[in-house]
Amino acid sequence: MAGIRLFNVHYLWEDCVSMCLGALIVLTAWIVGDVGSQTVAANATIVGILVLALGAAEFLDLRRWEEGLETACGLWLIASPFILGYADAGMLRYWHFVLGAAVVLLAMLELRQDWTLSDAELTRHSAR
């Protein structure tokens, strides 16, 4: 029964993991070191900052649209190797695919947890 409750309540650690994923996305260009262009590095930095900021926003004030934007950021990170043209070279594409998938999965879990909450319950959760 405890396992079921784990997936039905939005926990603080989820917001912290989201912020850590955002920071890791920002650092991928420097960790991997085989960035093909400044555009790729700028893309990773912008998406990482957005994920980090959305995680912090959820930490402070929980809203459903934040998970939607996180999902969009994760999907963009998954698609960006193909759109920006670095899908056939280097390790960065794998990092972005894995980190993007992690962001999407975490955002979907959080959205599922928050979907049935009323606005009053979301506000109470935000007050922590």
Beta strands, then each sheet from edge to edge (+ up, - down):
end
